Amino acid sequence: PFALERRAPSAPTRHAAPRHAMAATVESDEAIDSQDIFYVCKKILESLKEKLQKQEEITQDIVNELTFPEKLADEEIMTPVDMRGVGQEVDDVEELVSKLGTKGAAEAFIKAKEYFDANKDGEADDERPKEMTAAEWKQVLAEEEDMLEGEEEDMLEDEEESVGDDEEGEEEAEAAE
């Protein structure tokens, strides 16, 4: 599929392909059941596992620390999880928390880590996503954001060109579309 070919082999997230390309290939991605990799802080994931076992409260802050690397020290280890293990489609962490609550979201990330570790696809170790530091993950996210912004700008420019200049008349705009 087009979106899978466009992803870099080391791309760590499902958002590596442009949103418009992903939307066009949802059916083929589901047919292939491709990985849905996301990175979380390993230390916080382990801490969440302990909190759940002890039936301690899971706060929004700890879920944010798990998933958003901005406040993490650069040397923190980020570990890959496969969101297919969650058992339902979600677009982002906020949606996951709104659907499942903070405890459910924590449990979902633990399931996603277990699913990744189980390697149900039988993928060779050297081809699997690897752990990385928070600094490396922040860099990947920044590059991805730049790529998406650039594509959104290109799409807006294309849209403006196809609509035409309103001052030249509605008829020209309709012809250009």
Disulfide bonds with the S-S distance in Angstrom:
none
